[in-house]
Amino acid sequence: MAPARTAESSDQSLRVFFALWPPPDVARRLHQIGRPLKQGPAARSMRLDTLHLTLAFVGEVEAGRLDALKAIGAAIRLPSFELRLDFIDRWPHNDIAWVGCSEPSAVLPEFAATLRDALSAQGFPVERRGFTPHLTLLRKSELPSARQAVTPVVWPVTEFVLVRSRRMAHGANYEVLARWPSDPAAVAPVR
Ligand code: 2AM
């Protein structure tokens, strides 16, 4: 008989990414923005508990490499900062409706770049396409592809997380594997 495999045996592969996860009150306000936007028969709202802003999508990794990912997260300091999400838009290439910042803080792209460099240096595949900070509200949306201002939602960012994604029949299910608090004293990403 083949040896039993535990849920996290080292040859198991996991789909993972680094993200900012909104606190419950921010998630609720963002979810409320998405609700009236559900245009089109196939449009699907992201569930309240799944809202996030991706910093670096890593993709499938061997479970045995999780410690290396956690070491990367632990070695980078995220400055504390505020995100002011104030418009919605839709990308025609993938039909997602998302919320973004018209005046993005420089911290976010700098931090995402630092994270991606660290991942790359450890041999993890990272997407090199430009980083557009966005938080997906709807998939398969038929919202017009034109920016629309929304009542700003201010998100005090106090941590970043490593997340596992499992694809289920009803959509993705996310599990936070590790979290790192931001550093109020840091002014730029430090590695
Ligand atoms: P999205 O919100 O723009 O779809 C988990 O899949 C998260 O990683 C999603 O939030 C998704 O962003 C993001 N992501 C970035 N690149 C991805 C890729 N190549 N495949 C799947 N998800 C990706």
Boltz pocket constraint, residues with backbone or C-beta under 6 A from the ligand:
constraints:
  - pocket:
      binder: B
      contacts: [[A, 17], [A, 52], [A, 54], [A, 57], [A, 96], [A, 127], [A, 134], [A, 135], [A, 136], [A, 165]]
      max_distance: 6.0
